[in-house]
C-alpha cells in the first residue's frame, strides 16, 4: 500500500506553524510497513485543494489529510473531499449532539458555524475526537482510503495512535523498525569515512546519517515480517558500527547526553559540581532537566566575572592576570575550586569566548577550555568552535557533558 499525506493550511505555507503532524504520521505509517509516497502542503484555497486531492488519489491507495476540519469558512477539507469523491454531505445527529455536549460542559454557547463539523460525506465514518469538537473522517471509495484528521497535534496524535493505526493494521506489510544511535564529538565527514563501506553496502537493514542540533545520529532501519527478526538485523549492523565509532556513541533513540551522564553518575555513586563562565549555566540547566539529578548534582555556579572566579572558586588573581580568564590554567583552577567548594567526586569547569566580540589573536572567538577534576587528576579539553554565540555556547556545554560521560565510563 502506498500512502500520501496532504497537510492543509495557509499558516503552514507561511511558516507560522511548524508541520509536526506529517512527521508524526509518517513515522507511524513506517512502523506498519506502509510506504509514504509523497508529502504535500496546500493552502486554504478550494481549487488548489481539490487539485491536490485529485492528484494524490491518482498515485496513492491511502490519502491522509490533516487540517481544515474546523468550523470557519476557510476550513474546506470535508467539503472539497466530498466533491472529489462524488459524495453528498449528510448531517450526523450524533456528532452534532456530541458537539453540543462539549459546549454545554464548558458553558459557552455553540455558534451555528459549529454545525458544519457534524457533516460527513455519504458512506463515511466518524473518527472519535475526545480532545476537540471536530471528529476525524474515514471513507473507503473506489478501492481508495481517505482519512481526514484535525490539525491541532493534541487532537491528531491520540486519534492517530488509538484509532487510525489499529484500523490500518490489516494493511500492514510486515513491520519496519528503527533504532537511532546518538553520536557526539566527531564531525559528519569523519563519521561517514569510518563507516563508508557499511553505508555503501546497505540494503536491509539500511543505515542513514543525519546532522541534528544535538549532534549526529545514525538511524538503522530494518524491514521484516516479525519484530524479532527485525531486531536481530538491527543488532547485527549496530555491532559493526559500534566496533568502528563506539566511543562516540552516547545513547540510543531518545536518550539525551545529560540523561546518560546522570545515569552514569548514579551507577558509580559519583557526584558532580559545575562552574560555568561562557556557557552561563547551560550545563547546569540541562542536567537539572533530568528527573532525579539532585542525587548526583548538588551545586552549579555561574562564575561569569573574574571576581566571581576569585571569590567563589578561589582562583588566583595573579593566575587570571598572567594566563588570562580563558586558559587551561584558569579552567583547571575553576574545576578544582568548585570540586572543593561542593565536596563532590567530580568538578567540571568551562571558560571561553562565545563572541561575537571579545576575541583576540591569542584567544579568538570560539576558543573554549574545559577541565574536569576527578580523583586527584585533571582532564583538560581545548576546543575551537565555529558559529554564532548561541551555537558556540551550546556545543561548549555539550563537550563538557561528554567529557564527564567518557571519564565515568572509563572507571
Secondary structure, DSSP 4 states (H G I P E B T S, - for coil): -EEEEEEE-HHHHTTSS--HHHHHHHHHHHHTT-EEEEEEEE-S-HHHHHHHHHHHHHH-SEEEEES--SSSTT--HHHHHHHHHT--EEE-HHHHHHHHHHHHHTT-PPPGGGGGGGEEETT-EEE--TTSS--EEEEEETTEEEEEE-SSHHHHHHHIIIIIHHHHGGG--SEEEEEEEEE-SS-HHHHHHHTHHHHHT-SSSEEEEEEETTEEEEEEEEEESSHHHHHHHHHHHHHHHHHHHGGGEEEETT--HHHHHHHHHHHHT--EEEEESTTTTHHHHHHHTSTTGGGT--EEEE--SHHHHHHHH---HHHHHHH-SSSHHHHHHHHHHHHHHHT-SEEEEEEE--SSS---SSS-TTEEEEEEEETTEEEEEEEE--S-HHHHHHHHHHHHHHHHHHHHHT-
